[in-house]
Amino acid sequence: MTGLHARRVVLRPVAAVPMVLASVLMFLAIAQPTRAQDTVVHDAAATRTATTAAGATTTGLHTGEQPGPERYGHNLQRNVAVRMADGTKLRVDIVRPAVLGTSRTAAGKFPVLLTTTPYGKNNYAIDTHLVHRGYIEVIADIRGTGLSEGDFQIFAPAEVSDGVRLVGWVSRLQGASGAVGLIGGSYLGTNQLLIAGAVGPHSPLKAIFPVAAAHDLYRDVVTMGSIPDFSFLSVWLLGLLPSQNLTGPVIEALNDPAIAPAALRSLLRNLLGDVNYNAALIADMALTGNRTTDSAYWRGRSPRGVLDKIVANGIPAYLVGGAFDIFQRGEPLNFAGLQNAWAGRPVHKPMAAQQQVTGRYQLLLGPWTHVDFAALDVQDLQIAWYDRWLKGRSTGIDRTRTPLHVIDATTGTHSDWPTYPVPATGVSTYYFGAGRTGTAPSRNDGRLTPGRPPMATGRDKLIWSPADGSACSRSTDQWLGGLPSTVLDQLGAGWQCNTDDRAAQTGPAVLTYTTAAFGKARRIAGPIAARLYLTSSTDESQLVATVDDVGPDGRSRPLTSGALLGSQRAVDKKRSWFLDGRLVLPFHPATASSAKPVQPGLVTRYDVELFPTFATLEAGHRLRIQVSSTDAPHLQPTLPQTLTLVGGRYEVLRNSRHPSAVSVPFAPL
């Protein structure tokens, strides 16, 4: 990119609440810094320092003019009822620009930014930064949550239809210009993609800005390699959603006593709904294995199926994602899919190195956990994006030939690329070998070499274990949204497992293989595939692979992981990604019909998908892969899966006939 003006991405502190409580609230809200009040509040633009989660400043994220000064205050209208197509009434709050120093609504026509949330609109922190620059913001409780009527199911088709209807309704509000944008993160960001795919052409919806949005619910967060992610699902469905929807109506009633009777009815309905749906879903998955294979249920709730429709509907999207987010896998795939759809290519394919790209679809990807997005200041980017598409201003944000913006997970440096995978990416394959390297605490401490193993024999033993005895791993933190590390950091203790997970590399349930030290720095860029040849004593197997950056001091820093349930090892080559003729993203159908029991004692190939990362291994560092049979507490097999896994003894083969290996994409520095 040329002609860049400095743009900084900021992790801002949360003020006026205790630090631990702030961490919890950040995980719950994944929203903006201040909640609008009934009286007018005018916030002066704050001076912000430029730091990212990796501790590095970032510049050059888009071209164009700096955002103008705040010109308005705001006022708030609570609990407006909006009737849906089936008669269900949703409740919304409306925040309008006001004349400075008064509660009087400002004259003029303003674009509308719409948020639909399942966490209670009273818990959503309205972005007054945007309202003060001439936007109306509307926050809606989705059906079956907050004060809205109806029954809740995650990303239900009725919820998407409601979103489409709300887009039309807000476009006709008094004082609205007719142009609508969507805003919000996490569930709220995923909803943006689903709604944008459903509005059809010529809609009032003109732009979206999804932060931390899913691509494929089943593969992103419900399972990893068909092994359920009960650590996240339990916290989300049994903790986050109920807590917000039980306390929300109480807070609403305190703010507006006139709606107290409706709030009481909502509280009771939410309580029953959480038991009937949330708890039932978890219990059904854990005890029977239902919903643990890919099916129409999950596909119909996943943005991957509507990316081409978003492009066909003419809706630009600026995506923000994290290398350590719960949607780590899907965020780059959303970017590639949108760019492919715009270029007339198959949505699910990797982008071609020389394909045409557009600034209508961009991704900012940094070293952030889910919690980090609550404190991530992207307001300048949002203003430039919405001003371009909702106000027709030439901010320059869309004029780029490099719409992929990456902040390196280890160095914090910023780079821009036209495509994903990035151009000139080459794949290096490293083969498992005998040890010892003297660098790892594991029982085998094997070598990882660029040459195929010459010997006809060679194998390492592994046992299945429900837990490896150590929850000290990045996955524990990542799949709890980054909450453990955030809380401990704010208490001054720190979560050392994100920078050194050697404690998880011991015992009979884990093997490691490590390269020699690199003579020069190398940048990993994209998805990684581990090819494992294995024998099992049981008719099911569970495999987890983790890639680490090992420093000269011995610290083993986990970068990314992947997992696979052995019975779901089938690979759909048409949907898989190959670079340099080598498999880097194996796509497993993971359906009920694709499952095939493991044959005990038979050498079987397993292709494990490790989620993508952008991380530099400095000169003198090594690359390590851990292969284990567990990733507790992150991954917990269902009861039926557990019964077939118990007693499992595996042998990982590393010989000339069965060369277990890992294929890593490297991009130019």
Secondary structure as the mmCIF struct_conf table of DSSP 4:
data_model
#
loop_
_struct_conf.conf_type_id
_struct_conf.id
_struct_conf.beg_label_comp_id
_struct_conf.beg_label_asym_id
_struct_conf.beg_label_seq_id
_struct_conf.end_label_comp_id
_struct_conf.end_label_asym_id
_struct_conf.end_label_seq_id
BEND BEND1 GLY A 3 GLY A 3
HELX_LH_PP_P HELX_LH_PP_P1 LEU A 4 LEU A 4
STRN STRN1 HIS A 5 HIS A 5
HELX_LH_PP_P HELX_LH_PP_P2 ALA A 6 ALA A 6
STRN STRN2 VAL A 10 LEU A 11
HELX_LH_PP_P HELX_LH_PP_P3 ARG A 12 ALA A 15
BEND BEND2 ALA A 16 VAL A 17
HELX_RH_AL_P HELX_RH_AL_P1 MET A 19 ALA A 29
BEND BEND3 PRO A 33 PRO A 33
BEND BEND4 ASP A 38 THR A 39
HELX_LH_PP_P HELX_LH_PP_P4 ASP A 43 THR A 47
TURN_TY1_P TURN_TY1_P1 ALA A 53 ALA A 54
BEND BEND5 GLY A 55 GLY A 55
BEND BEND6 LEU A 61 LEU A 61
STRN STRN3 HIS A 62 HIS A 62
BEND BEND7 GLY A 64 GLY A 64
HELX_LH_PP_P HELX_LH_PP_P5 GLU A 65 PRO A 67
STRN STRN4 GLY A 73 ARG A 83
TURN_TY1_P TURN_TY1_P2 ALA A 85 ASP A 86
BEND BEND8 GLY A 87 GLY A 87
HELX_LH_PP_P HELX_LH_PP_P6 THR A 88 THR A 88
STRN STRN5 LYS A 89 ALA A 98
TURN_TY1_P TURN_TY1_P3 LEU A 100 GLY A 101
BEND BEND9 THR A 102 ARG A 104
STRN STRN6 THR A 105 THR A 105
HELX_LH_PP_P HELX_LH_PP_P7 ALA A 106 ALA A 106
BEND BEND10 ALA A 107 GLY A 108
STRN STRN7 PHE A 110 THR A 117
BEND BEND11 PRO A 118 TYR A 119
HELX_RH_3T_P HELX_RH_3T_P1 LYS A 121 ASN A 123
BEND BEND12 TYR A 124 TYR A 124
HELX_RH_AL_P HELX_RH_AL_P2 THR A 128 VAL A 131
TURN_TY1_P TURN_TY1_P4 HIS A 132 GLY A 134
STRN STRN8 ILE A 136 ASP A 141
HELX_LH_PP_P HELX_LH_PP_P8 ILE A 142 ILE A 142
TURN_TY1_P TURN_TY1_P5 ARG A 143 GLY A 144
BEND BEND13 THR A 145 THR A 145
TURN_TY1_P TURN_TY1_P6 GLY A 146 LEU A 147
BEND BEND14 GLY A 150 GLY A 150
TURN_TY1_P TURN_TY1_P7 ILE A 154 PHE A 155
HELX_RH_AL_P HELX_RH_AL_P3 PRO A 157 SER A 171
TURN_TY1_P TURN_TY1_P8 ARG A 172 ARG A 172
BEND BEND15 LEU A 173 LEU A 173
TURN_TY1_P TURN_TY1_P9 GLN A 174 GLY A 175
STRN STRN9 ALA A 176 GLY A 185
TURN_TY1_P TURN_TY1_P10 SER A 186 SER A 186
HELX_RH_AL_P HELX_RH_AL_P4 TYR A 187 ALA A 198
BEND BEND16 VAL A 199 VAL A 199
TURN_TY1_P TURN_TY1_P11 PRO A 201 HIS A 202
BEND BEND17 PRO A 204 PRO A 204
STRN STRN10 LEU A 205 VAL A 211
BEND BEND18 ALA A 212 ALA A 212
BEND BEND19 HIS A 215 HIS A 215
HELX_RH_AL_P HELX_RH_AL_P5 LEU A 217 LEU A 217
HELX_RH_PI_P HELX_RH_PI_P1 TYR A 218 VAL A 222
STRN STRN11 THR A 223 MET A 224
TURN_TY1_P TURN_TY1_P12 GLY A 225 SER A 226
STRN STRN12 ILE A 227 PRO A 228
HELX_RH_AL_P HELX_RH_AL_P6 PHE A 230 VAL A 235
HELX_RH_PI_P HELX_RH_PI_P2 TRP A 236 LEU A 240
HELX_RH_AL_P HELX_RH_AL_P7 LEU A 241 ASN A 255
HELX_RH_3T_P HELX_RH_3T_P2 PRO A 257 ILE A 259
HELX_RH_AL_P HELX_RH_AL_P8 ALA A 260 GLY A 273
HELX_RH_PI_P HELX_RH_PI_P3 ASP A 274 ALA A 279
HELX_RH_AL_P HELX_RH_AL_P9 ALA A 280 THR A 288
TURN_TY1_P TURN_TY1_P13 ASN A 290 ARG A 291
BEND BEND20 THR A 293 THR A 293
HELX_RH_AL_P HELX_RH_AL_P10 ALA A 296 ARG A 299
TURN_TY1_P TURN_TY1_P14 GLY A 300 ARG A 301
HELX_RH_3T_P HELX_RH_3T_P3 PRO A 303 GLY A 305
TURN_TY1_P TURN_TY1_P15 VAL A 306 VAL A 306
HELX_RH_AL_P HELX_RH_AL_P11 LEU A 307 ALA A 312
TURN_TY1_P TURN_TY1_P16 ASN A 313 GLY A 314
STRN STRN13 ALA A 317 GLY A 322
TURN_TY1_P TURN_TY1_P17 ALA A 323 PHE A 324
BEND BEND21 ASP A 325 ASP A 325
TURN_TY1_P TURN_TY1_P18 ILE A 326 ARG A 329
HELX_RH_AL_P HELX_RH_AL_P12 GLY A 330 ALA A 343
TURN_TY1_P TURN_TY1_P19 GLY A 344 GLY A 344
BEND BEND22 ARG A 345 ARG A 345
TURN_TY1_P TURN_TY1_P20 VAL A 347 HIS A 348
BEND BEND23 LYS A 349 LYS A 349
HELX_LH_PP_P HELX_LH_PP_P9 PRO A 350 ALA A 352
TURN_TY1_P TURN_TY1_P21 ALA A 353 GLN A 354
TURN_TY1_P TURN_TY1_P22 GLY A 359 ARG A 360
STRN STRN14 TYR A 361 GLY A 366
BEND BEND24 PRO A 367 PRO A 367
TURN_TY1_P TURN_TY1_P23 HIS A 370 VAL A 371
HELX_RH_AL_P HELX_RH_AL_P13 ASP A 372 ALA A 375
STRN STRN15 LEU A 376 ASP A 377
HELX_RH_AL_P HELX_RH_AL_P14 GLN A 379 LEU A 390
BEND BEND25 LYS A 391 LYS A 391
BEND BEND26 GLY A 396 GLY A 396
TURN_TY1_P TURN_TY1_P24 ILE A 397 ASP A 398
BEND BEND27 ARG A 401 ARG A 401
STRN STRN16 LEU A 404 ILE A 407
TURN_TY1_P TURN_TY1_P25 ALA A 409 THR A 411
STRN STRN17 HIS A 414 TRP A 417
BEND BEND28 PRO A 418 PRO A 421
HELX_LH_PP_P HELX_LH_PP_P10 VAL A 422 VAL A 422
TURN_TY1_P TURN_TY1_P26 PRO A 423 ALA A 424
STRN STRN18 GLY A 426 GLY A 435
BEND BEND29 GLY A 438 THR A 439
BEND BEND30 SER A 442 ASN A 444
STRN STRN19 GLY A 446 THR A 449
BEND BEND31 PRO A 450 GLY A 451
HELX_LH_PP_P HELX_LH_PP_P11 ARG A 452 PRO A 453
BEND BEND32 ALA A 456 ALA A 456
STRN STRN20 ARG A 459 ILE A 463
BEND BEND33 PRO A 466 PRO A 466
BEND BEND34 GLY A 469 GLY A 469
BEND BEND35 SER A 473 SER A 473
HELX_RH_AL_P HELX_RH_AL_P15 ARG A 474 GLN A 478
TURN_TY1_P TURN_TY1_P27 TRP A 479 GLY A 482
HELX_RH_AL_P HELX_RH_AL_P16 LEU A 483 GLN A 490
TURN_TY1_P TURN_TY1_P28 LEU A 491 GLY A 492
HELX_RH_3T_P HELX_RH_3T_P4 GLN A 496 ASN A 498
TURN_TY1_P TURN_TY1_P29 THR A 499 THR A 499
HELX_RH_3T_P HELX_RH_3T_P5 ARG A 502 ALA A 504
BEND BEND36 GLN A 505 GLN A 505
BEND BEND37 GLY A 507 GLY A 507
TURN_TY1_P TURN_TY1_P30 PRO A 508 ALA A 509
STRN STRN21 VAL A 510 THR A 514
HELX_LH_PP_P HELX_LH_PP_P12 THR A 515 PHE A 518
BEND BEND38 GLY A 519 LYS A 520
STRN STRN22 ARG A 522 SER A 536
BEND BEND39 SER A 537 ASP A 539
STRN STRN23 GLN A 542 VAL A 550
TURN_TY1_P TURN_TY1_P31 PRO A 552 ASP A 553
STRN STRN24 SER A 556 LEU A 565
HELX_RH_3T_P HELX_RH_3T_P6 GLY A 566 GLN A 568
TURN_TY1_P TURN_TY1_P32 LYS A 573 ARG A 575
BEND BEND40 SER A 576 SER A 576
STRN STRN25 TRP A 577 LEU A 579
TURN_TY1_P TURN_TY1_P33 ASP A 580 GLY A 581
STRN STRN26 ARG A 582 LEU A 585
HELX_LH_PP_P HELX_LH_PP_P13 PRO A 586 HIS A 588
TURN_TY1_P TURN_TY1_P34 ALA A 592 SER A 594
TURN_TY1_P TURN_TY1_P35 PRO A 600 GLY A 601
BEND BEND41 LEU A 602 LEU A 602
STRN STRN27 THR A 604 LEU A 617
TURN_TY1_P TURN_TY1_P36 ALA A 619 GLY A 620
STRN STRN28 ARG A 622 SER A 628
BEND BEND42 SER A 629 SER A 629
TURN_TY1_P TURN_TY1_P37 ALA A 632 HIS A 634
HELX_RH_AL_P HELX_RH_AL_P17 LEU A 639 LEU A 645
TURN_TY1_P TURN_TY1_P38 VAL A 646 GLY A 647
STRN STRN29 ARG A 649 LEU A 653
STRN STRN30 ARG A 654 ARG A 654
BEND BEND43 ASN A 655 HIS A 658
STRN STRN31 PRO A 659 PRO A 659
STRN STRN32 ALA A 661 ALA A 667
#
